[in-house]
Amino acid sequence: MQPPDDRRRIPRTDAVLAEERVARAVGRLGVTAVKAAVTAAQARARAGEIAAADVVDEVVARLPARTTSLRPVLNATGVVLHTNLGRAPLSSAALEAVNAAAAYVDVEFDVDTGQRARRGRATLAALTQAVPAAQAALVVNNGAAALLLATTALAAGREVVVSRGEMVEIGDGFRLPDLITSAGARLREVGTTNRTVLGDYAEAISAETGCVLKVHPSNFRVEGFTSAVGVDELAGLGVPVVVDIGSGLLRPDSLLPDEPDARTALLAGAALVTCSGDKLLGGPQAGLVLGRADLVETLRRHPMARALRVDKLTLAALEATLRGPRPPAEQYLHADEPALRRRAERLGQALDAPVVPSAGVVGGGGAPGVQLAGWAVAVPEAWAAHLRSGDLCVVARLERGQCLVDLRCIPPESDALLLTALLAARDLDPCGPPTEAP
């Protein structure tokens, strides 16, 4: 007599969904994701790959850790504002604010009067408090949107005067000329790639001029026989000067002496300053507009502003970034080099791997050429793939045939997790750690 077919014992979908561990997962992940795991486990049982009695265990093992496909990453590259890794990580205060704003909130409502109120008014107040030289502020969904709105509101159907040396590409193939002309403004290029003087701008100013635009090149440098015109000189031309500082530095930073900041530009006479919120400011993705109250109001009332406005979560995170403790990006930029070395040496000793100097960078197009002195653990290049595919995803830097694990952007409290990931990568690599620094 043949033994009964084990496939007859495969539990029905409703029975699996009713099992306690699976039912809890439905509340966390949703029925669609859990049903997909159930179907896959039943298919494996029918194919004889697992026993019918193991279907529930297989379902639990197959369930994703979270509903989003985005994976948390430990950034061991030494690049603080890594665009591919989401730029600035949010502070704990910003995360708490986002969580609070996820429910119903008074984003556009005055609870005292029961009437409609200015959207994001507390966030706008935090911005003008952070930059007192700004009479007013506006928040849109990214830095490019801030620049687009400014040039459109001030110069649609008219000319935007800009130096040829500042006609930049902002990333992923998007170029400044295309961005500005897409909304109906005309570019009036002046000067040359390496030299532009005040007279070039003055000759271009006419009744057709909507604004003068000054753009910080941000992700490249031109050296040698060069000349550029300062904001203070441009402010005397009699037309609004829009200054795109790019990386969102609100006030001077001695670590980044050549990086323009909003306060300095406004005090020099800029009518409007535009920048990003998720770079040196250390907040969420946003585009900031700071400057003259009448011009900010012109931008706010432009029809395009509605299409570019931010949601309540962004407003909450931005306000918390401005009012709260130093955000992680700022901490990483100013990380103590001796402390980085001590942490790297502890990891190196645990792995029997060398510790080497590592030059970090700002990233996100900010402060090109500035190197941030730090330290890294040097492990075999093959470990990089293992680190990325482990339970905890660690993204390191490949350099000179080595995988450099730079600690600058890793919180000290994550060192133990990082060591666990490194030990797991070592177990997968038969070559073992290097015996000397590169």
N, C-alpha and C positions, 0 to 999 in steps of 0.2 A: 504494500500500500504506500503510495507516494505521500510525503509530508505536505501539509497544506501550503498553498502559495502565499508567501509572506506579503505579497502585494495586496491581498485581500484585507490585510490588517492596517493598511494606510489610512490614517484618520481623515475624516471629512474636513473640509475647510471650516465649517462653523464650529466643529469640535476643537480644532486647533486655535481658532480665534477666541474661544471661551476659556482656554487654559490661562491660568493666572498671569504668568510672565508675559504671554503674548497680549493679553487684554490690557495690561499696563502699557505695553509698547504702543498699542493703538491710541491711547490717550496722549502719548508723547509724540508719536510720529505720524499719526493719521492712518486711516484704514487702508488707503491705496498702497502706501509703501509696505505695510505689513502683509497685505494680501499677496503682493508680488513675491515676498520672501516665502510665504506659505506655498504658493504655486511652484516656486523653484525647488523647494524641499520635497514636495510631493513628486515632482518630476524625477528627481534623483532617486527617490525610493522606488518608483515604477521601473526605472532603468537598472535597479539592483545595485546602485552605487552606495546606498545607505540602507539600514534596516528600517522597517516601518516604525519600530519603537523609538527610533532616533529622530523622527521628523520634527518634533517640537524643539529638541535641542538644536537641530540644524537651522530652524527658523530663527531662534534667538541668536545663534551665531552669525547669521546672515544680515541681521537688522543693522541699518546704518547708525552711526553714533549720534547723528543730528539730522534735521530735516533739510538743511542747506548742504549743497555740494562743496561749498568753500571749506578748505581745510585750514585750521590754525597752523601757523608756521613759526618756528624759532628762526629769526633772522641773524645768521652768523656770517653775513657777507661783509659787514663793516660799512655798508651803505645805509645811512640813516633814513633817508627819504626814498626808499626803493619803490619806484613806480609800479613795478610788476608785483610787488608784495603789498600794495595798498597804501604806499606813502606813510604818513604819520599815524602811528598807533594812538588810539584815544586814551586819555587818562581815566583813572578809576572814577573821578568826579564826572567826567563826560559820559561814561558808561552808565552810571547811576542816573544821570539826567535823561539819557535816552530811554532807560527802563521806565522812568516816571512818565515820560511823554508818550509812551506807547499806548496809554489809555486815553480817555477823554481829558483834554486839558484846555485851559483858557488862552489858546494861541491867538485868537482873534476876538476875544470877548472880555468885557470889563465886568467882573463879578460884583463890583460895588454898585454900578448903575444899571446893570442888566442890559447894557447896550453893546453894539459892535465896537471893537477897539482896533487900533493899529496893529497889524499883524507883526508878531515878533518884536514888540516894542522894547521888552527888557533886553533882548539880544542887541538891538540897535543902540540902546543906551550903554551897554557894556562896551561896545566898539568905540563910541565917541569918548567914553571915559578912559579907555586904553590909549586913544590917540586924541588928546585934547585939541590938537591943531585942526581936527576935522569938525566942521560945523554940523555935519549930518553923515549918515551911513546908510547903505543898502546892501542886502545880501541876495545873491542869485546862486545858481547851481554849480558853477565852477569858474575858474579864472578866465577862461576863454569867453564865457558868457558875459562876464563883467565888462571885458574889453569890447565885445560885440555890441552890447547894449549902450555903452558910453559913446562909441563912434557913430552908432545908428541914430541915437537920440539927438546928438549934436550936429551930425554931418550927413544925414541921408539926403541924397541929391546934391550934395556939395562936396568940397574937397577936404581930405585929411592929409596934412603935410607931415611927412615922415622922412627921416634920413635913410639913404640906401644902406648904410651900415647897420641898420636896425630892422631890416626886412627878414625876420627870422622864421624858421620852421619850428613849430612848438611841439612836435612829436607825432609819431604815427602818420607822417606825411601831410599833416595839416600846416598850411603856411599862412603867415600873417596877411599877405595881400589878399588871398582868397577869402579869408575870414571877414575882412573889412568890406570888401567889394560885394560879398554875397548879400548884404542887406542894403545895397544901393548907394553907398558912399564911393567917392572917386579918390584914388590915391594920387597924391602929388609928391613924387620922389625928389629929394634934394641931396646935394653932395655926392660923395663917392663912397665906395665900400669902406675905405680906411680913413677918409677925412671929410668932415662936414663942419662948416663954420657958421657963425650967426648970420652972416650976409646971405648964405644960401637960403636960410629960412625966410629972412626979411624980403628977399626978392620974390618968394613964392606966395607971400600973403596977399590976398585980394578979397573982394567982396564975396567971392565964392568959397572962402575958407571957413569951414565949420569948426575945426580945431587943429591944434598942433599935437602930434602924438610922439611921445618919447618912450622907447621900449628898451628895457634892460635885456641885453642879449642872453643872459643867464647861463645857457649850457655851452658857451664857447667864449674864447677870448681872442681879440685881435691885438697884436703887439707890434712895436716898431714905429714906423712913421704914421702916426695916427692923430686924429683930432676929433673931439666931440664937444657939443655945446651943453652947458649945464642948465638945469631947470630955472635957476634964477635969471639967466640971460633970456631964455625963451619966454619967461613970464612977462617981459617987457614989450612983447610984440603986439599986445593989444587984442589977442584972441585966447580962448580957453586952452590951457595946456593940460593934456591928459597924459599921465605918467603910469605906465604899466611896469610895476617893480617885480612882477612875476612871483617870487617865492614867498611873499607874505611876511616879511620882517617888519614889525610895527615900529620898532625903535632901534637905534644903533646897537650893534653887538661887536665888541672888541675882537672876538674870534674871527669875525667875517668883515674886515675893514672895508672891502670893496663892494659889499653887497648893499644895494640901495634899500632904504627903509621908508615907511609911510610918513613918519613924523618929519623927517628931514626934507622929503620932497614937498610936503604941504607948506612947511615953513619957508621953503625956497620960492614958493609962489605957484605951485601946481594947483590947478582948479579942481582936478579929480585925480585920485590915485586908485588903480585897480590892482588886484593881486589874488592869490589863491589862499584858501583857508587850511588846506591839508598839507602844507609844506612847513616852512619854518615857524609858523604860528602853532603848529602841532595839533590842529583841530580836525573836524570832518571836512570832506570835500565840499567846497563852497567857493563862490566868487565874491570878493569884497569890493565895494565902492565907497571911498571916503573923500570928503571934500566940501565944496561950497554948498550951502543948503539949497539955493535956488536950482543949481544944476542937478543935485541929487533928486530933488523933487521932480524935475523934468524927466529924469530917467525913470523914476517910480511910476509916473503917470503914463509912460509910453506903453502902447499895447504889447510890445515885445516883453515887457517886464513880467506880465502875467504868465507867459509861456516859460519863463526862466526862473520863476520863484522857487524857493526851497520849501521842504516840508517841515513839520513840527519837530521831527527827530533831529534834523540838521540844526535847527534853531536852538534846541535844547543843548546839544553837544557843543555848539559854538559858544553859547553863553557860559557853560560850565568851564570850557577851556580858557576863556578870557578871565573869569572870576576865580577860578579854582587854583590848585597847586600847579607847580611847574609840570607841563605835559611831558610824557616820555621822550619825545623827539628832542626837546631842549636838554633834558638830562643826558641823553646819549651824545649829543653834540659836545657837551661840556664834561664828559666823563673823565674821571681822574685817571691819568695814565698809570701811576704806580699801583692803584687799586686794580686796574685791568690786568696788569702784569701778575699780581699776586693770584688773582683768580685763574688766569691762564696756567700759571705754574702748578697750582693745585690739581687742575685737570690733567696737565701734562704728566705729573708724577703718577697719577692714578692709571694712566694709559701707557706709561713708559714712552712718551712721545715728546719731541722737542717743542719748545716755545720760541717763537720768532717775532720780530717787530712786524707790525701790520699797519699800513697806511689806510685809514678809513676815509670816506668822502661824504659830503653832504647829500648828494643825490637830488633827484627831482628837478634837475636843471639849476640848482642853486650853487653859488660860490664855486664856479669852475676853477680848478687849479689849487684849491685849498685842500691840504692833506691833514687828516686828523691822526695824530700819533697814538698808536695803540699796540695791542699784542694779540697773537693768535696761536692756537695749537696746530702744528703741522702734522697731518696724517696722510696716508696714501690716497692718491687720487681716486682709486676705486671705491673708497668709502663714501664719496659724495652721493652716488646713486643709492647706496644703502641708507644713508641718512635721510634722503628725500622720501624714500618708500617705507620707512619704519612707522611704528605706531605713532610716534611723535615726529612730524615732518620737520627736519632741520635743513635749511638751505645755506650752504657754505660757499666759499669762493675758490675757484680753481686758478692756480697761479704757479707757473714754473714747474709743472708736473706734480704739484702737491695740492691737497685739499686743505685750505686754511680755514680754521674755525675761529672767527673773530668774535670776541665777547662784547664788543662795544654796545650792540643793540639787544643784548640778552639781559634781562633783569637778573640781578644776583640770586634772587630766590628761585630762579629756574636752572641754576647750575647743576643741581642734583639730577634733574630731568635730562639735561643735556648730557651729563656723564652716562646715564643709563642708555641713551640713544647711541652714544659713541661706543660703548662696550658692546652693544648689540651689533653695530656695524663691524666692529673688529671680529666678532665671532663669525661673521659671514665672509670675511676676507682672509684667505689662506696666507697672504703675504705678511700680515702683521704690521705693526707700526714701523715708521722709519727709524733708523738708528742715529741720524744726525740731521741738523737743520739744513735746508736747501741753501 
